[in-house]
Amino acid sequence: MSVYLALALGGIPLGVMYALTALGIVLVYKTSRVFNFATGAIGLACAYLASSLSARGLPVPVWVIAAVSLGVLIGVGMELSVRPVRSTLTKTIVTLGWLLALQGLVGAIYGTQTATDLPAVLVAPKLLLEIGPYILSRDQFVVIVIAGGLIAGLAAFFRYTALGTATRAVSEAPDAARLLGIAVDRVNLVAWGLGGGISGLAGVLVTPLLNKLDTTTLVIFTVQALAVALVGRLTSLPLTLAGGIGLGMAQPVVFDLVGNAFPSVRGTDELTAFAVVLGALLLLRRGGRRDVVAGGLAPVPVKGLPTGRLAVASLAGVVAAGLLLPLLAGGAGTFSRFNLTQTAVWALAVLSLVLLVGVVGQVSLCQAVFMGVGAFGTGIATGRGVPFLLAMLLGAALAALTAVLVGVPA
């Protein structure tokens, strides 16, 4: 058997986990048209709870049920928190708040140290199948069966049950569904709860495969699952499963090919997922499929710029802050100066995000990436003798070009 075929087969369990994680995203999006950025954070909290209960000697069914229940509760809490909000964009931003809150809470309770002694669904994994250099363990087989069965069951649920039909109706036109007597709020609550429970289960199942549990890995894992969700158009469960398996099989092959040709290159898994995202977006646009905005959702209100006295007061406040910040930094200790400088830098980053949201009504999670590109470009320029101020402008231009490239699919 070819080495690359063995590598591709070895990526199937992780690919199924991509699909299962994406399933939590798809479930919420199908009903509320909200992209739940906190999906990975839900899995993170549930994985830490499972690890904690397992370390206390509790049996596998207990900590699995506890973790999934926690995911359901978090999902329900999220739905209740976004229910009063009308704007889809604002609801999406609320999920970002949940992501940060859950990530910080997990770090405060369990610490930020990386754990590697992780509980598996089966306590003693055993060899189940060996095909050439490819080995499938019993744990991996259980993960594939659970995820595949869950996706198949949910597909049947949406197609053949009354609640599934109601969910599809709410997805297409919530106002019309409400007029037909469908309890839209209850349907949304069920969908968010199911999405949270599936995210929690995904976190528990994928952690042993990653052999790593910390406060960032599962959150980043969700970003790659986004590629899978886009392959499924954020609505199709079979396409989501196929996209997950495809991405899982492609990543180890690309890693090996690129690693052999360019040993110093890192981040091939992320680049592969990014390529899948771009491909999915281009195919969606070519197909001419327009996403159905949940019926009746009002556009994001954009406030006008301040005028008159308010404009003068705002300008005076900005100037005063700009003058006081260096004075405070000069008289403060090293730690305080660092914090003040960091505050000013992040204020600029947030300002760029405010501009994007206010003008075009879109949210970007790439602001820190653009900051890194600008810093990288500035560092290269200064290393080649370019004056710092000019190098900073060149770095900013490089970041702007990167932002344009990122914004093209949008």
Secondary structure, 3 states (H helix, E strand, C coil): CCHHHHHHHHCHHHHHHHHHHHHHHHHHHHHHCCCCCCHHHHHHHHHHHHHHHHHCCCCHHHHHHHHHHHHHHHHHHHHHHHCCCCCHHHHHHHHHHHHHHHHHHHHHHHCCCCECCCCCCCCCCCEEEEECCEEEEHHHHHHHHHHHHHHHHHHHHHHHCHHHHHHHHHHHCHHHHHHCCCCHHHHHHHHHHHHHHHHHHHHHHHHHHHCCECCCHHHHHHHHHHHHHHHCCCCCHHHHHHHHHHHHHHHHHHHHHHHHHCCCCCCHHHHHHHHHHHHHHHHHHHCCCCCCCCCCCCCCCCCCCCCHHHHHHHHHHHHHHHHHHHHHHHHCCHHHHHHHHHHHHHHHHHHHHHHHHHHHCCCCCCHHHHHHHHHHHHHHHHHCCCCHHHHHHHHHHHHHHHHHHHHCCC
